[in-house]
Amino acid sequence: MKNMERKKCLWYESPAKCWEEALPVGNGRLGAMVMGGVSSERIYLNEDSIWSGKPVNRINKDALKNLDKIRHLIREGKIPEAEKLSLLALSGTPNSERSYEPAGELIIDFDGDETCDDYRRELNLEEGVVLVSYKANGADFKREFIASFPDQVLAYHLKADGAKIGFTCRAERFHNRLDEVWADKDQIGFKVESGIGIPFAVRVQAQVSDGTVETIGEHLIVKDASEVTLFIDIRTEFYNDPGKGEDYLAAGKANLERISTKCWADVLKAHKEEFEEGFNTVSLELGDGVTACKEDIPTDKRLSALKKGEKDPDLFALYFSYGRYLLYSSSRGKCLPANLQGIWNHRLTPPWESKFTININAEMNYWLAESGNLSKCHMPYFELLKRVCKNGKLTAKQMYGCRGSVAHHNTDIYGDTAPQDHYIPATFWAMGEAWMATHIWEHYLYTEDKAFLADNFNVLSECVDFFDDFLIENENGELITSPSVSPENVYIMEDGTKGCLCEGATMDIEILMELFEDYINACKVLECDEKSQKAREILQKLPKIKVGKYGQIQEWMQDYEELEPGHRHISHLYGVYPGHSISFEKTPDLMKAARVTLERRLKNGGGHTGWSRAWIIGLWAHFLDGDKVYENLEALLSKSTFDNLMDNHPYGPGAVFQIDGNFGATAAIIEMLVQCRDGYVKLLPALPKEFSKGRVSGICLPGGLELYMEWEDMKVTSCKIVNKRSAKHIVVEVNGEKKELKL
C-alpha cells in the first residue's frame, strides 16, 4: 500500500459538459462550480444567504381551534376526514417556505481556438484547489480556482508559459434579472434588490501582469497578459444588516480594495494554510492487498469500471475524503449550515427549494461532523437551530396551545417552523426540531465542551417543554404524539383505506427517547438535575417499540400493511442508527426485528435514492455485516453518483444533485471502521473483505479521543487512541477481544 501522504484528487481528461460534471469549491459562505472549458469557461456562483422572499408568519390561524377535532378523528379511525381537515386547518399559509437561489454565473470567452493537448482538470481535496492545465500552440496554460476563507473571496488565477492570455468576461444571472450593472476600469459587477428576499451584489475585479485590462459595456476585457487573477466578491444584506448601520455594497467594494493590494501567491498561501490545517485532520486508505491503486486513471473512468464490476478499494477512500471535503467547503465559519445541495445550486427554482429538510436530510448532513473530525463545521447547524427554536415557540403556542418550541419537516434561512407543503405524508410531523436538538448532546459527547452545552441547553429545554404539553394519553395510559406521520410513508388499513396521519409513529417514540435522555444527561452535566424529573416521568410513559406480524419493527402503533414496502424512508429504524435505543447489547430481539425490517425494504426496491442508500449502509454497519456494507456502497457509487462523485437523486425523467447521500455515506464508512456504543469502542465492526487491508488516522471518538489504526487480513495490526481531554477509562474491542484501557 502506498504512503498515506499521496495526493487525494478527482481528475478528468476533458472539460465538464454539464453542471453535474463540474468541480466544487467553497469556503462555507461562498461556493462555485468550475466547468474547466478551454475556449470558454462558465463558473456557477453561490452565496449561502441568497434566498427568495422575506420572513413571514405562516401559522394557520385555524390550527388550534381544530386540533382536538383532528385528534378525535384519528382516534376514531376516520383518517380521510382527519387528513382533509388537517390540510385546511394545519397547513402553513402560504404553504411554502423560502427558496435558496444562485448568485449568478461568470462567463469567460478566451482568445484563440479550442484545440489543446494534455488536458487535465482536477480537484485537489487536500488543498481545496481546482486546477485546469493544457498545452496549446506550443504554450502551457494553467488555471487555479479557490474559495478563500481568510480573504472571503472566490479567486481564479490564470497563467500562460510561452503565450499571452486574452479574454472577455461578464457576470450574469438568468438572462439579466439584474437591477443594476456596472463596469469600470478593472471591475464589473451587478446588484439584485427587487424580486428577491435578500438583496445582494456580485463584483469581479481583474489583477493583471504584463497586459491590459479595460471595460466596455458590461464586459471586462484582458489582453496580452502573462498572468491574471480574477477576484470575485459576493455580499448580501443577510450578513451586512442595514439596520445595524452596515452596507453590503460598501462591504464588497472595501473587500476588493483590500485584496487588490495582495498578490496571487499570498492569497493562495493563506488559503492553503487555513484549508490544510482545518481539513487534513483525517486520512483513510482502503485496499484488499491485491488490487493496485488506480489514482493514475481519471475519476470518471474509475467510476465507469466499478459499474462494470472491477474492484477499486481506493475509489471508496477517495469518495470518503470527498464527503469530508464537501462538508468543510459548505459549512465553516460565519455561514448557514449545508442545505439539500450544500451551497452548490444553479437553478432559480431548485428541487425542493434546496431548503433544510429536517425529517432526515439536514441531520444526515452532519452525521459525519463529530466522528469525521470536522466538529467546527457543526456550528452553523446550531446557529440555525437557535433561530428555529425562537420561531418554534410562536408555532407551539399558536398552532398547538403548548409551551416550548416545535418545528415540522422543513425550515429555511429564517428558521421558519410552520408546516411546509400540502403533502400529508410529511407535512404534519412535529418532530423536526426535536431531531435537530439531539445533535446538541452528540456534539457535547465528542467535545466535552460544557460551555457549548450550557449555551444550547435552552433548545433542549424548549423541546422538552413542548412535548410535555403536546403528548396525549392513549387507552393504555401511554403518552403519544398526535397528529403525526411516519415520514414519508403511507399505510393501508384493514378495510383498504390508505392513510398517513396517525398517533405515536414509532420514529416519534425513538426520537423522544433520545431527546429526553439527552436532556436528562445534560441536566446532570450542568448540575441542574432537579429540572429533569418531568422528563424522567414522560420517558417512562412512552410506548414500547413493537414487533409486527412479519417479524419486523412496526412503523406504526397498529401493524398496518405499507402502500410502498420498498419506501426510501426507513424511519422506524432511527433507533438503530443514528439513534442509540436499539442495539445488540441492550435490545437483541429488537435488533433481530430491525434486520428483518431492512431486508424487507431492500427486497421491495428500497435504497433507490442516494441518501436512503447511505442510511442503509450505516444500518448494515450496525448489524455488523461487512458484506452488506460493501454491496450497498458499491450500489451507491454505481447507481446514485455523478461522474464528479456528487450524489444524485431521481427527479422527473433524470436525476439531480442532493448532497446528503455524500455526507451520509461518509459517516457510514466511519461506522464500518469503528463504533462507540453501550460503553465501549468496537474496532472494525463491519469491515468488508474488499477492504481487508488499510489504515486510518484522526477519526474522533466520544470523550475527546482520536483513533489511529492499521489492519491487514481483516485484523487490527496496530492501534493508537489519543486522549485530548480528561483522564478516563475505556473498553476497546480489538479482533474480538475486549480490553480495558486507562487514558
C-alpha positions, 0 to 999 in steps of 0.5 A: 500500500502506498504512503498515506501522504499521496495526493487525494484528487478527482481528475478528468481528461476533458472539460465538464459538459454539464453542471453535474460534471463540474468541480466544487469549491467553497469556503462555507459562505461562498461556493462555485462550480468550475466547468474547466472549458478551454475556449470558454469557461462558465463558473456557477456562483453561490452565496449561502444567504441568497434566498427568495422572499422575506420572513413571514408568519405562516401559522394557520390561524385555524390550527388550534381551534381544530386540533382536538377535532383532528385528534378525535378523528384519528382516534376514531379511525376516520383518517380521510376526514382527519387528513382533509381537515388537517390540510385546511386547518394545519397547513402553513399559509402560504404553504411554502417556505423560502427558496435558496437561489444562485448568485449568478454565473461568470462567463469567460470567452478566451482568445484563440481556438479550442484545440489543446493537448494534455488536458487535465482538470482536477480537484485537489481535496487536500488543498481545496484547489481546482486546477485546469492545465493544457498545452496549446500552440506550443504554450502551457496554460494553467488555471487555479480556482479557490474559495478563500476563507481568510480573504472571503473571496472566490479567486481564479488565477490564470497563467500562460508559459510561452503565450499571452492570455486574452479574454472577455468576461461578464457576470450574469444571472438568468438572462439579466434579472439584474437591477443594476450593472456596472463596469469600470476600469478593472471591475464589473459587477451587478446588484439584485434588490427587487424580486428577491428576499435578500438583496445582494451584489456580485463584483469581479475585479481583474489583477493583471501582469504584463497586459491590459485590462479595460471595460466596455459595456458590461464586459471586462476585457484582458489582453496580452497578459502573462498572468491574471487573477480574477477576484470575485466578491459576493455580499448580501444584506443577510450578513451586512444588516442595514439596520445595524448601520452596515452596507453590503455594497460598501462591504464588497467594494472595501473587500476588493480594495483590500485584496487588490493590494495582495498578490496571487501567491499570498492569497493562495498561501493563506488559503492553503494554510487555513484549508490544510490545517482545518481539513487534513485532520483525517486520512483513510486508505482502503485496499484488499492487498491485491488490487493496485491503486488506480489514482493514475486513471481519471475519476470518471473512468474509475467510476465507469469500471466499478459499474462494470464490476472491477474492484477499486478499494481506493475509489471508496477512500477517495469518495470518503475524503470527498464527503469530508471535503464537501462538508468543510467547503459548505459549512465553516465559519460565519455561514448557514449550515449545508442545505439539500445541495450544500451551497452548490445550486444553479437553478432559480427554482431548485428541487425542493427549494434546496431548503433544510429538510429536517425529517432526515436530510439536514441531520444526515448532513452532519452525521459525519461532523463529530466522528469525521473530525470536522466538529467546527463545521457543526456550528452553523447547524446550531446557529440555525437551530437557535433561530428555529427554536425562537420561531418554534415557540410562536408555532407551539403556542399558536398552532398547538396551545403548548409551551416550548418550541416545535418545528415540522419537516422543513425550515429555511434561512429564517428558521421558519417552523410552520408546516411546509407543503400540502403533502400529508405524508410529511407535512404534519410531523412535529418532530423536526426540531426535536431531531435537530436538538439531539445533535446538541448532546452528540456534539457535547459527547465528542467535545466535552465542551460544557460551555457549548452545552450550557449555551444550547441547553435552552433548545433542549429545554424548549423541546422538552417543554413542548412535548410535555404539553403536546403528548396525549394519553392513549387507552393504555395510559401511554403518552403519544404524539398526535397528529403525526406521520411516519415520514414519508410513508403511507399505510393501508388499513384493514378495510383498504383505506390508505392513510398517513396521519396517525398517533405515536409513529414509532420514529416519534417514540425513538426520537423522544427517547433520545431527546429526553435522555439527552436532556436528562444527561445534560441536566446532570452535566450542568448540575441542574438535575432537579429540572429533569424529573418531568422528563424522567416521568414522560420517558417512562410513559412512552410506548414500547417499540413493537414487533409486527406480524412479519417479524419486523419493527412496526412503523406504526402503533397498529401493524398496518400493511405499507402502500410502498414496502420498498419506501426510501424512508426507513424511519422506524429504524432511527433507533438503530442508527443514528439513534442509540435505543436499539442495539445488540447489547441492550435490545437483541430481539429488537435488533433481530426485528430491525434486520428483518425490517431492512431486508424487507425494504431492500427486497421491495426496491428500497435504497433507490435514492442516494441518501436512503442508500447511505442510511442503509449502509450505516444500518448494515454497519450496525448489524455488523455485516461487512458484506452488506456494507460493501454491496450497498456502497458499491450500489451507491457509487454505481447507481446514485453518483455523478461522474464528479462523485456528487450524489444524485437523486431521481427527479422527473425523467433524470436525476439531480444533485442532493448532497446528503447521500455524500455526507451520509455515506461518509459517516457510514464508512466511519461506522464500518471502521469503528463504533462507540456504543453501550460503553465501549469502542468496537474496532472494525465492526463491519469491515468488508473483505474488499477492504481487508487491508488499510489504515486510518488516522484522526477519526474522533471518538466520544470523550475527546479521543482520536483513533489511529489504526492499521489492519491487514487480513481483516485484523487490527495490526496496530492501534493508537487512541489519543486522549485530548481531554480528561483522564478516563477509562475505556473498553476497546474491542480489538479482533474480538477481544475486549480490553480495558484501557486507562487514558 
